[in-house]
Amino acid sequence: MLKPAVNFPILDTAGVLTIRNVASLEIPTLRTVNGIIFKENNFRGFSMPNLDTMGFISISACSYLETISFPNVRSLRSELFHREQLTQSLQVIDNPLLKTISFPQLTLIRGDLVISNNIALSEINGFYLVNAVEGNIDLTGSFNAISLPLLWHVGGGVNVQTSSNTFLCPFSEIRSNGVVKGYGFICSGKIEQPVPGVNGTNQTADCGRCSALCPLHFIGNPDISGIGV
């Protein structure tokens, strides 16, 4: 059965946009959306070149998706939706052909950053300007490298696990310098079965299969009023 092509040539604003089981997608004029849910689609990519305001995004089980690109989105603001119902501002899960995730203008993520089980994704490096994640950072898979060069605030915990033998944690210092405000820090390679979810465990960065756990004590409600968007 052929899946439909979806094109909204003049759509400017949307609430929660749910796209499922479609073959192609183009929304060239969309500028503001409360949320995006893509699930079980067959497109290799999609076009939303003018989108600059978004509440949250969830992309999962898109079997042919190779590229995720939002060139003009500057922040993911969960408060555009019902925040008590949403913690994951950016969720990318179970997309087997995905090779690229690009948010070149994104600076602020109001909820969690979750990327998991995208087996073709060798690097997570499309978040060059992200300086603050108010929730958790939860990255699991087989990637060789990640890059968050401007990160200075994490409101939750950090869980980075990969099966790669070459992975080195790029921000081991944030476990002790006050950047991470929540409980839990894991940032390791050589994990046979990476497990998603921040559970409060604190582990030495890059220790791989080691079992040595180190205590961390970061508590607080940080003032993020100065974060640039």
N, C-alpha and C positions, 0 to 999 in steps of 0.2 A: 504494500500500500504506500503510495507516494505521500510524503509529508509536505505540508503547504509552505509557500514562501510568504513572509510577512514584511510589508512595507507600509510605514506611516509617513508619507512625504511632508505633511504639514503639522504633525503633532509637536506642540511646544512644551506642554506641561502635563505631567501624569502623577497619579497617586502611587500605588504599588503596581508595578508592571510585571506581570507573570507571563513568561514565554516558555511553552513546553511542547515538545514534539513538532518542531518546525525545521524546515530545510535551509532557510536563509532568513536574514533579518537586516533591515535597514530602517533607521529612524534618524534621518539626517538633520532635522531641525529641533530635536528634543533638547531643551535647556535645563529643565528642572524636573526631578522625579523623587518621590519620597522613598521608594525602594525598588530594587530590581531583583527578580528571581528567575534565573534560567535553569531549567532542569530537563535532562534527557532530550537535548536538541541535536540535530545532525549538521549544523553549520560549522565551518572551519574557522570563521571569524564573524565579526559584526561591525556595523558602522554607526557610531554616535559621536561624530566629531565636535558637535557644539555643546554637549552636555557639560555643565560646570557646577551644578548643585545637586547633590545626591544624599539621601539618608543612609541607605545601606545597600549592599549587593551580596547576593548568594548565587554562585555558579557551581552546579554539581551534575555529575553523570552525563556530561556532554561528550559523547564517544569520539567525535571527530574534531573537536575544538582544538586549534593549535595556538591561537593568539588571543589574549585579552588586552585591550588597549583603551584607556580613557584619557586622552591627551590633555584635557582641560579641567578635569575635576580637581579641586583644591582641598576639599575636606569631605569627610564622611560624617555627617551629623545625624546621629541616631535619633535626636529629639524631633526630627521631622516626622518620625513615626512614633508609636507608643513605646517609649524607651523601656518601660517596665516589662514589655513583652520581647525585647530584643537586646541581646548583649553582643552579638557578632556583627559588627559593622561591615566587615569584609570577610567573606567565606568562599574559598575555592577548594572543592573536594571532589576526588574521584573522576578526574578528566584525563584519560590515559594518554592522549596525544598532545597535551598542552606543553608548549615549549617556552612561551613568553608571557609574562605578566608585566604590564607597563602602566604606571601612574606617574608620569614625569612631573606633574605639578602638585601632587598630593602632599600636604604638610601635616594634616591632623586627622586621626582616626578616633572617633568618640567612643567606640566600643572595642571589641576584640578583633585582632588580626589573626585569621585562621586559614592556613594553607596545608592541605593534607592529601597524601596518596595520589599525587599527580606524577606518574612514574617516568614520564619523558621530560620532566622539568629538572634540568641539571643545575640551574642557578636561580636564586630568588634575588633579583637585582634591579627591579623596576620601581623602587621606592626611594630614590635618591634624596628627596627633599623632606621625607617624613621625619618630623622631630618629636612628635608626641603620639602615644597610643594610650588612651585612657583606660582601656581594659587590659586583657592578657595578650601576649604574643605567643601563638601556638603554631609552630611550623614543624611538620613531620613528613618524612618521605625518604627519597633516595638522592636528594640534591647534593652537589659537591661544595656549594658555596652560597652564602647569603650576604647581602650588603644593606645596611641601614646606617649610612655614615653620619647622619645628623641627629640621630636619636639621643634625646636627653631626658625624656620622661616616659615612664611606663607605670600606669596606675595600678595594674595587676601584677601577675607573675609572668615568668618566661619559661616556655617549654620548647626547646629546639632539639629534635632528635632526627638523625639520618643514618641510613645504613652505609653511606659512603665511607670508604677507608681513607679518603684524602681530605675530608672536611676538617677545618680548624675554626673554632668559634671566633668570630671577628670582634666580639664585644665582651670578652670575659671580665673586663674591669667594671661593667655596670652592675655586677652582682654585689659589689661592695662600696660603690662610690655614691650611693643615694639615688641613682636614676630609677631603680626598681622600687616602687612603693609597696607592692603587694608581697604575698608569700609565694615562694617557689621559684627556683632557678635551675634549669637543666639546659645545657648547651653542649651537645656531644655528637660525635660521629662514631662509626663502627658499632652501631646499635642494630642487632640482628632483626628485631621486630620493634620499630619505632611505635610508641604509644601516644596518641593525641590526648590533650587535656592537661591543664595545670592543676596539680594536686597538692601543692605545698612542699614537695620534695626539693631539697637543696643539694646540688651535686657539683663537684668541681668541673669547671668548663673543660671540654675536650677529653674527659677521662674515659670515654668510650664504654667498655664493659666493666669498668671498675665499680666498686660498691661503696667507696668511701664517701660519706655524706658529711657536709659541712653546714653548721647552723647559720641562718640568716635572720635578722630581726629588723624588718622595715615595716613600720606602721604609720598610717597617717592619711589625711585627706588633703592632697596637694592643691595648692592654689595654681590653677592653670590659666588665670586670666590674661597673662602676658604672652600666651602662645600665639604666634603669628599664623594667619590663615591666608 
